[in-house]
Every structure is written in structure tokens, then in C-alpha cells.
Amino acid sequence: MRLRRSAPSERRHETGQSLTELAIAMTVILIVLAGVVDLGRLYYTYLALQSAAAEGAAYGSIAPTDAAGIVTRARGESPSGIVDWSNATITSAVVGQACTGGAIRVEAETTYTLITPFIGAIAGGQQLSLRASVVNTILSPVCP
């Protein structure tokens, strides 16, 4: 059985096809990669907010009436990095009594800006509001 070799003119037409396929595939791969990176940054920002709220709630479980201390402790959890703490809002509220057995809720909220425009088109805008909330039991002071 003999293999048929293609004529040089047939091979010449196929050289541009590979380049076109590479361009299309590379575009799709880069768009997907950019989306994954953006969603990874979004998740990391949410985890930083969650950690800050948890740190504020831990401090608030010992000093539930010190609202300024709770905010300072929450902002100090991750002083630098991906979260812009100058735009973040941290609030605390006592649920029940401000003594042993009560609860304290700390919420951290910020605005996240997407870097990929196609995810913004899907999400409804380039700016997303992220909020994390933690509730912790108050340990001191002892109730009268």
C-alpha cells in the first residue's frame, strides 16, 4: 500500500489555517484566564472582609461597647493588600444585652471593581458590593 503525498500547492493552503485556529483559540483561552483571575480576586477580597469581621467580633466579644476599638481591630486585621480599607465600612451592633450571653454582630462592606469587562456585563456592572457578617457571643462583662 502506497501513501499518497499531498502536492505542495495543497499544503500551501493549510498554513494560514493553523495560524487562524491559534488566534481564535488563544483569544478564548486568554478571556477565560482573565475571568478566572478576576473571580479569584473577588473571592480573596471576600475572605479578607470575612476575616476582618471575625477579628472585630472577637474583640467585640470582650469589649462590646467599644465601637471604635472594634473598627480599629477589624481594619488592622489586614492593613494592606487587595482591600481598600479607606472605602470599607465596618459596623457593629449588640444583639440583646451588652453582657455575657448576648451577641455582637460585626459587618464589613466594600465595593469591588471588576477588571474584566465581560464579567461586568454578566454581573450588571463593573462595581460589586461585597458584605461579610460575623456574629459572636459576648464573653464579658458579666451581666448585673
Z-matrix of the N, CA and C atoms (Angstrom, degrees):
N
C 1 1.448
C 2 1.524 1 108.01
N 3 1.275 2 116.88 1 129.15
C 4 1.457 3 122.00 2 -178.66
C 5 1.531 4 109.64 3 -103.15
N 6 1.312 5 114.45 4 139.83
C 7 1.462 6 119.56 5 175.89
C 8 1.519 7 109.26 6 -84.17
N 9 1.262 8 114.25 7 137.87
C 10 1.462 9 118.90 8 179.01
C 11 1.523 10 108.57 9 -89.27
N 12 1.259 11 116.99 10 126.20
C 13 1.461 12 121.47 11 178.22
C 14 1.530 13 108.19 12 -91.82
N 15 1.328 14 113.36 13 141.75
C 16 1.457 15 116.28 14 178.95
C 17 1.518 16 110.04 15 -79.61
N 18 1.256 17 114.60 16 149.93
C 19 1.460 18 120.62 17 179.90
C 20 1.521 19 109.19 18 -72.14
N 21 1.317 20 118.81 19 151.28
C 22 1.472 21 121.62 20 179.01
C 23 1.515 22 112.79 21 -55.78
N 24 1.303 23 118.30 22 -31.57
C 25 1.468 24 119.63 23 -179.25
C 26 1.527 25 110.90 24 -69.38
N 27 1.340 26 117.58 25 -31.13
C 28 1.465 27 120.49 26 177.75
C 29 1.522 28 110.76 27 -70.34
N 30 1.319 29 118.23 28 -39.95
C 31 1.469 30 121.62 29 179.44
C 32 1.519 31 111.50 30 -67.78
N 33 1.291 32 117.66 31 -32.93
C 34 1.454 33 121.51 32 -177.68
C 35 1.533 34 110.69 33 -63.16
N 36 1.309 35 119.03 34 -32.91
C 37 1.457 36 122.65 35 -179.19
C 38 1.521 37 111.72 36 -74.49
N 39 1.293 38 118.80 37 -22.64
C 40 1.465 39 122.49 38 -176.87
C 41 1.531 40 113.03 39 -87.64
N 42 1.307 41 119.96 40 -12.27
C 43 1.462 42 120.55 41 -177.37
C 44 1.523 43 111.88 42 -67.81
N 45 1.278 44 119.32 43 -38.00
C 46 1.457 45 121.83 44 178.22
C 47 1.515 46 112.61 45 -72.43
N 48 1.310 47 117.89 46 -25.62
C 49 1.453 48 122.22 47 -179.15
C 50 1.520 49 110.49 48 -64.86
N 51 1.296 50 118.24 49 -42.83
C 52 1.467 51 121.58 50 -179.93
C 53 1.522 52 111.28 51 -63.60
N 54 1.291 53 116.89 52 -41.38
C 55 1.455 54 121.49 53 179.05
C 56 1.528 55 111.04 54 -65.31
N 57 1.293 56 117.67 55 -40.22
C 58 1.461 57 121.82 56 177.63
C 59 1.528 58 111.03 57 -65.18
N 60 1.328 59 116.76 58 -44.53
C 61 1.469 60 120.43 59 177.56
C 62 1.520 61 111.28 60 -61.43
N 63 1.326 62 117.07 61 -40.86
C 64 1.463 63 121.10 62 178.29
C 65 1.522 64 110.53 63 -63.13
N 66 1.315 65 118.09 64 -43.54
C 67 1.461 66 121.58 65 -179.43
C 68 1.525 67 111.47 66 -62.67
N 69 1.306 68 116.90 67 -43.27
C 70 1.464 69 120.53 68 -179.76
C 71 1.530 70 110.46 69 -68.27
N 72 1.320 71 117.22 70 -46.35
C 73 1.464 72 120.88 71 -179.16
C 74 1.529 73 111.06 72 -64.62
N 75 1.327 74 117.91 73 -41.74
C 76 1.450 75 121.44 74 -179.11
C 77 1.527 76 111.39 75 -64.69
N 78 1.325 77 116.96 76 -37.86
C 79 1.466 78 121.05 77 177.65
C 80 1.521 79 110.50 78 -62.42
N 81 1.309 80 116.86 79 -46.95
C 82 1.467 81 120.69 80 179.74
C 83 1.523 82 110.55 81 -63.76
N 84 1.309 83 117.95 82 -43.60
C 85 1.465 84 121.51 83 -179.41
C 86 1.528 85 110.99 84 -63.33
N 87 1.321 86 117.79 85 -42.48
C 88 1.466 87 120.62 86 179.83
C 89 1.527 88 112.32 87 -67.66
N 90 1.322 89 117.59 88 -36.32
C 91 1.467 90 120.30 89 176.85
C 92 1.526 91 110.28 90 -65.77
N 93 1.303 92 117.63 91 -44.01
C 94 1.466 93 121.23 92 178.04
C 95 1.522 94 110.53 93 -64.10
N 96 1.313 95 118.08 94 -41.36
C 97 1.464 96 121.99 95 178.80
C 98 1.521 97 111.18 96 -63.27
N 99 1.322 98 117.69 97 -42.85
C 100 1.467 99 120.67 98 177.83
C 101 1.524 100 110.90 99 -62.94
N 102 1.321 101 117.30 100 -39.61
C 103 1.465 102 120.74 101 177.31
C 104 1.513 103 112.12 102 -64.56
N 105 1.309 104 117.20 103 -40.51
C 106 1.472 105 121.07 104 179.23
C 107 1.526 106 110.21 105 -65.64
N 108 1.326 107 117.12 106 -41.54
C 109 1.463 108 120.36 107 178.18
C 110 1.527 109 110.32 108 -63.11
N 111 1.316 110 117.70 109 -43.22
C 112 1.463 111 121.34 110 179.96
C 113 1.524 112 111.57 111 -64.72
N 114 1.304 113 117.71 112 -42.93
C 115 1.464 114 120.36 113 178.28
C 116 1.527 115 111.20 114 -68.26
N 117 1.331 116 117.37 115 -32.18
C 118 1.461 117 120.57 116 174.69
C 119 1.523 118 111.55 117 -65.18
N 120 1.337 119 117.04 118 -41.42
C 121 1.462 120 121.05 119 176.24
C 122 1.525 121 110.92 120 -63.99
N 123 1.317 122 116.41 121 -38.83
C 124 1.465 123 121.20 122 178.16
C 125 1.520 124 110.93 123 -61.51
N 126 1.321 125 116.49 124 -46.09
C 127 1.461 126 121.25 125 179.71
C 128 1.534 127 111.10 126 -65.69
N 129 1.320 128 117.17 127 -40.21
C 130 1.467 129 120.77 128 178.21
C 131 1.530 130 110.67 129 -63.36
N 132 1.326 131 117.51 130 -40.04
C 133 1.460 132 121.11 131 177.55
C 134 1.519 133 110.69 132 -63.72
N 135 1.320 134 117.41 133 -42.16
C 136 1.456 135 120.59 134 177.54
C 137 1.529 136 111.18 135 -62.20
N 138 1.332 137 117.12 136 -41.95
C 139 1.462 138 119.80 137 178.66
C 140 1.525 139 111.65 138 -64.30
N 141 1.343 140 117.20 139 -36.68
C 142 1.467 141 120.41 140 177.14
C 143 1.526 142 110.38 141 -65.94
N 144 1.330 143 117.84 142 -40.06
C 145 1.463 144 120.85 143 176.20
C 146 1.528 145 111.04 144 -64.50
N 147 1.309 146 116.84 145 -42.34
C 148 1.465 147 121.43 146 179.36
C 149 1.527 148 110.41 147 -62.25
N 150 1.314 149 116.73 148 -43.02
C 151 1.460 150 121.35 149 179.57
C 152 1.523 151 111.25 150 -65.57
N 153 1.326 152 116.99 151 -41.11
C 154 1.466 153 120.65 152 178.47
C 155 1.522 154 110.90 153 -64.77
N 156 1.325 155 117.43 154 -42.58
C 157 1.468 156 120.56 155 178.22
C 158 1.526 157 110.72 156 -64.64
N 159 1.322 158 117.56 157 -38.03
C 160 1.469 159 120.83 158 178.90
C 161 1.532 160 110.98 159 -66.47
N 162 1.328 161 116.50 160 -39.15
C 163 1.465 162 119.93 161 178.51
C 164 1.526 163 110.82 162 -67.22
N 165 1.321 164 116.73 163 -40.96
C 166 1.461 165 120.27 164 176.15
C 167 1.519 166 111.88 165 -64.03
N 168 1.320 167 117.68 166 -39.19
C 169 1.470 168 121.39 167 178.22
C 170 1.516 169 111.22 168 -68.79
N 171 1.328 170 117.59 169 -34.57
C 172 1.477 171 120.13 170 177.05
C 173 1.521 172 110.18 171 -64.79
N 174 1.333 173 117.05 172 -42.50
C 175 1.459 174 120.07 173 176.84
C 176 1.524 175 110.16 174 -67.80
N 177 1.327 176 117.15 175 -39.97
C 178 1.455 177 121.47 176 -179.91
C 179 1.520 178 113.20 177 -66.77
N 180 1.313 179 118.24 178 -22.66
C 181 1.465 180 119.62 179 177.41
C 182 1.521 181 111.37 180 -71.72
N 183 1.330 182 117.48 181 -18.04
C 184 1.471 183 121.37 182 178.13
C 185 1.529 184 110.43 183 -101.60
N 186 1.329 185 117.46 184 -35.30
C 187 1.464 186 122.01 185 179.66
C 188 1.528 187 108.91 186 -130.86
N 189 1.338 188 117.98 187 76.90
C 190 1.462 189 120.46 188 -172.44
C 191 1.528 190 114.99 189 -68.92
N 192 1.320 191 118.81 190 -20.73
C 193 1.461 192 120.47 191 -178.26
C 194 1.529 193 112.91 192 -92.96
N 195 1.321 194 118.51 193 -5.34
C 196 1.463 195 123.18 194 -178.93
C 197 1.529 196 109.69 195 -89.96
N 198 1.344 197 116.39 196 78.00
C 199 1.470 198 121.23 197 -176.97
C 200 1.526 199 111.65 198 -63.84
N 201 1.326 200 117.26 199 -40.45
C 202 1.464 201 120.37 200 -179.98
C 203 1.531 202 110.58 201 -65.54
N 204 1.323 203 116.99 202 -38.85
C 205 1.464 204 121.04 203 178.01
C 206 1.524 205 112.05 204 -65.88
N 207 1.326 206 116.44 205 -37.06
C 208 1.466 207 120.77 206 178.12
C 209 1.530 208 110.07 207 -63.92
N 210 1.339 209 116.80 208 -44.49
C 211 1.467 210 120.92 209 179.62
C 212 1.524 211 110.60 210 -65.20
N 213 1.328 212 116.49 211 -43.34
C 214 1.469 213 120.25 212 179.12
C 215 1.518 214 111.02 213 -62.32
N 216 1.320 215 116.73 214 -43.31
C 217 1.470 216 120.89 215 179.56
C 218 1.521 217 111.55 216 -64.83
N 219 1.326 218 116.93 217 -39.82
C 220 1.470 219 120.32 218 179.47
C 221 1.529 220 110.79 219 -67.44
N 222 1.324 221 117.80 220 -44.00
C 223 1.469 222 120.73 221 179.00
C 224 1.521 223 111.28 222 -66.84
N 225 1.311 224 117.34 223 -30.22
C 226 1.463 225 121.62 224 -179.85
C 227 1.515 226 113.86 225 -76.85
N 228 1.321 227 117.61 226 -9.93
C 229 1.471 228 121.13 227 -179.62
C 230 1.517 229 111.19 228 -62.35
N 231 1.312 230 117.28 229 -44.18
C 232 1.470 231 120.69 230 175.23
C 233 1.529 232 107.50 231 -138.57
N 234 1.328 233 116.70 232 84.36
C 235 1.464 234 120.17 233 -173.39
C 236 1.522 235 114.51 234 -66.04
N 237 1.303 236 117.58 235 -24.30
C 238 1.464 237 119.56 236 178.17
C 239 1.521 238 107.97 237 -131.61
N 240 1.292 239 115.17 238 174.44
C 241 1.462 240 118.18 239 178.83
C 242 1.499 241 111.48 240 121.86
N 243 1.316 242 115.33 241 -148.02
C 244 1.456 243 120.86 242 -170.90
C 245 1.533 244 113.00 243 -81.73
N 246 1.324 245 118.58 244 -20.86
C 247 1.463 246 120.85 245 -178.29
C 248 1.526 247 109.00 246 -88.39
N 249 1.329 248 116.15 247 128.37
C 250 1.459 249 121.39 248 175.09
C 251 1.525 250 107.44 249 -87.19
N 252 1.322 251 116.03 250 97.66
C 253 1.464 252 120.45 251 -174.21
C 254 1.520 253 112.72 252 -71.04
N 255 1.338 254 117.88 253 -15.83
C 256 1.462 255 119.10 254 177.29
C 257 1.535 256 110.95 255 -70.00
N 258 1.335 257 117.31 256 -25.18
C 259 1.464 258 121.38 257 178.38
C 260 1.521 259 112.97 258 -100.20
N 261 1.327 260 117.67 259 -5.63
C 262 1.469 261 121.09 260 -177.77
C 263 1.529 262 110.22 261 -81.15
N 264 1.308 263 115.12 262 145.89
C 265 1.456 264 122.10 263 177.21
C 266 1.523 265 108.32 264 -113.28
N 267 1.329 266 116.38 265 127.22
C 268 1.464 267 121.41 266 178.35
C 269 1.518 268 107.55 267 -122.00
N 270 1.323 269 115.64 268 124.01
C 271 1.460 270 120.85 269 179.68
C 272 1.513 271 109.41 270 -126.39
N 273 1.334 272 114.95 271 151.74
C 274 1.472 273 119.92 272 176.79
C 275 1.518 274 108.65 273 -133.38
N 276 1.314 275 115.71 274 147.71
C 277 1.460 276 121.56 275 178.77
C 278 1.515 277 108.84 276 -146.84
N 279 1.311 278 115.40 277 137.01
C 280 1.461 279 121.06 278 176.77
C 281 1.524 280 108.02 279 -86.13
N 282 1.322 281 115.99 280 131.58
C 283 1.460 282 122.04 281 177.48
C 284 1.525 283 106.67 282 -105.03
N 285 1.319 284 116.23 283 114.64
C 286 1.461 285 120.02 284 -175.97
C 287 1.523 286 109.38 285 88.93
N 288 1.333 287 116.52 286 -138.55
C 289 1.462 288 121.65 287 -179.65
C 290 1.525 289 110.33 288 -91.19
N 291 1.328 290 115.16 289 152.37
C 292 1.465 291 120.26 290 179.39
C 293 1.527 292 110.07 291 -89.22
N 294 1.313 293 115.59 292 50.16
C 295 1.463 294 120.85 293 178.13
C 296 1.525 295 108.52 294 -146.75
N 297 1.325 296 116.45 295 -178.76
C 298 1.458 297 121.89 296 -175.31
C 299 1.530 298 111.75 297 -50.49
N 300 1.312 299 115.49 298 130.70
C 301 1.451 300 121.39 299 179.43
C 302 1.513 301 113.56 300 98.43
N 303 1.318 302 117.22 301 -19.31
C 304 1.463 303 120.68 302 176.54
C 305 1.525 304 109.62 303 -76.37
N 306 1.295 305 115.75 304 -172.06
C 307 1.465 306 119.74 305 179.49
C 308 1.523 307 109.63 306 -135.82
N 309 1.299 308 114.89 307 154.48
C 310 1.456 309 121.01 308 175.04
C 311 1.523 310 108.74 309 -127.69
N 312 1.332 311 114.76 310 134.96
C 313 1.464 312 120.85 311 179.52
C 314 1.534 313 108.22 312 -113.16
N 315 1.319 314 115.98 313 127.36
C 316 1.464 315 121.83 314 176.72
C 317 1.528 316 107.62 315 -118.57
N 318 1.343 317 115.24 316 128.03
C 319 1.464 318 121.13 317 178.91
C 320 1.521 319 109.33 318 -119.08
N 321 1.324 320 115.87 319 136.05
C 322 1.465 321 122.48 320 174.93
C 323 1.521 322 107.20 321 -119.74
N 324 1.327 323 115.62 322 132.36
C 325 1.461 324 120.01 323 -177.74
C 326 1.521 325 109.48 324 -137.75
N 327 1.312 326 116.00 325 141.30
C 328 1.458 327 121.78 326 176.90
C 329 1.517 328 109.42 327 -149.95
N 330 1.310 329 115.51 328 167.96
C 331 1.461 330 122.10 329 176.29
C 332 1.513 331 108.08 330 -104.81
N 333 1.328 332 115.90 331 129.33
C 334 1.456 333 122.31 332 -179.11
C 335 1.520 334 108.51 333 -107.64
N 336 1.331 335 116.72 334 132.92
C 337 1.453 336 121.70 335 178.83
C 338 1.521 337 110.06 336 -104.23
N 339 1.311 338 116.35 337 122.35
C 340 1.463 339 121.64 338 178.04
C 341 1.526 340 109.80 339 -74.62
N 342 1.333 341 116.41 340 146.16
C 343 1.459 342 119.67 341 178.83
C 344 1.529 343 112.23 342 -99.92
N 345 1.309 344 116.83 343 -16.83
C 346 1.465 345 119.77 344 179.25
C 347 1.529 346 109.20 345 -102.65
N 348 1.321 347 116.96 346 125.05
C 349 1.464 348 119.17 347 -175.11
C 350 1.520 349 114.61 348 -68.90
N 351 1.335 350 118.65 349 -28.80
C 352 1.467 351 118.44 350 -176.88
C 353 1.521 352 111.70 351 -72.88
N 354 1.334 353 118.44 352 -28.82
C 355 1.468 354 119.38 353 174.97
C 356 1.525 355 109.54 354 -71.81
N 357 1.333 356 116.51 355 -36.02
C 358 1.459 357 120.23 356 175.31
C 359 1.516 358 111.98 357 -62.36
N 360 1.316 359 116.87 358 -35.55
C 361 1.466 360 120.16 359 177.37
C 362 1.521 361 110.53 360 -67.01
N 363 1.315 362 116.91 361 -36.54
C 364 1.467 363 120.73 362 178.42
C 365 1.523 364 110.60 363 -72.70
N 366 1.357 365 116.88 364 -41.76
C 367 1.462 366 121.89 365 -176.28
C 368 1.525 367 112.86 366 -79.09
N 369 1.324 368 117.79 367 -14.85
C 370 1.457 369 119.85 368 178.88
C 371 1.514 370 113.66 369 98.66
N 372 1.307 371 118.39 370 10.53
C 373 1.459 372 121.83 371 178.11
C 374 1.514 373 110.70 372 160.07
N 375 1.327 374 115.52 373 163.26
C 376 1.465 375 120.24 374 -178.76
C 377 1.525 376 112.06 375 -81.86
N 378 1.318 377 118.20 376 -13.98
C 379 1.462 378 122.31 377 -179.47
C 380 1.530 379 109.48 378 -109.02
N 381 1.329 380 115.15 379 127.97
C 382 1.461 381 120.94 380 177.33
C 383 1.520 382 109.27 381 -120.39
N 384 1.306 383 117.13 382 142.16
C 385 1.455 384 121.67 383 176.91
C 386 1.525 385 108.65 384 -94.24
N 387 1.336 386 115.55 385 123.57
C 388 1.468 387 120.64 386 178.28
C 389 1.521 388 108.91 387 -110.37
N 390 1.331 389 116.13 388 138.20
C 391 1.456 390 120.58 389 -179.97
C 392 1.525 391 109.29 390 -140.05
N 393 1.325 392 115.02 391 134.74
C 394 1.462 393 120.92 392 175.54
C 395 1.521 394 108.08 393 -126.86
N 396 1.316 395 116.19 394 139.57
C 397 1.458 396 121.31 395 -177.58
C 398 1.522 397 109.48 396 -132.89
N 399 1.342 398 115.55 397 137.66
C 400 1.459 399 121.34 398 178.29
C 401 1.525 400 108.35 399 -132.09
N 402 1.310 401 116.85 400 134.48
C 403 1.465 402 122.50 401 175.92
C 404 1.523 403 107.53 402 -113.93
N 405 1.342 404 115.90 403 131.70
C 406 1.458 405 121.22 404 -177.65
C 407 1.525 406 108.94 405 -132.56
N 408 1.313 407 116.90 406 152.51
C 409 1.454 408 122.10 407 178.61
C 410 1.520 409 110.13 408 -81.18
N 411 1.334 410 116.67 409 136.49
C 412 1.454 411 121.69 410 178.51
C 413 1.522 412 109.14 411 -77.47
N 414 1.325 413 115.75 412 129.15
C 415 1.469 414 121.95 413 -176.57
C 416 1.513 415 113.10 414 -100.53
N 417 1.325 416 117.98 415 -29.35
C 418 1.464 417 121.12 416 177.82
C 419 1.520 418 107.35 417 -151.78
N 420 1.294 419 119.03 418 153.39
C 421 1.463 420 131.19 419 7.15
C 422 1.529 421 111.51 420 -81.53
N 423 1.297 422 114.42 421 165.88
C 424 1.472 423 120.93 422 179.64
C 425 1.527 424 108.19 423 -73.18
N 426 1.312 425 116.45 424 140.37
C 427 1.459 426 121.23 425 179.29
C 428 1.526 427 110.41 426 -66.53
N 429 1.329 428 116.15 427 142.96
C 430 1.482 429 119.42 428 179.63
C 431 1.517 430 111.95 429 -71.43
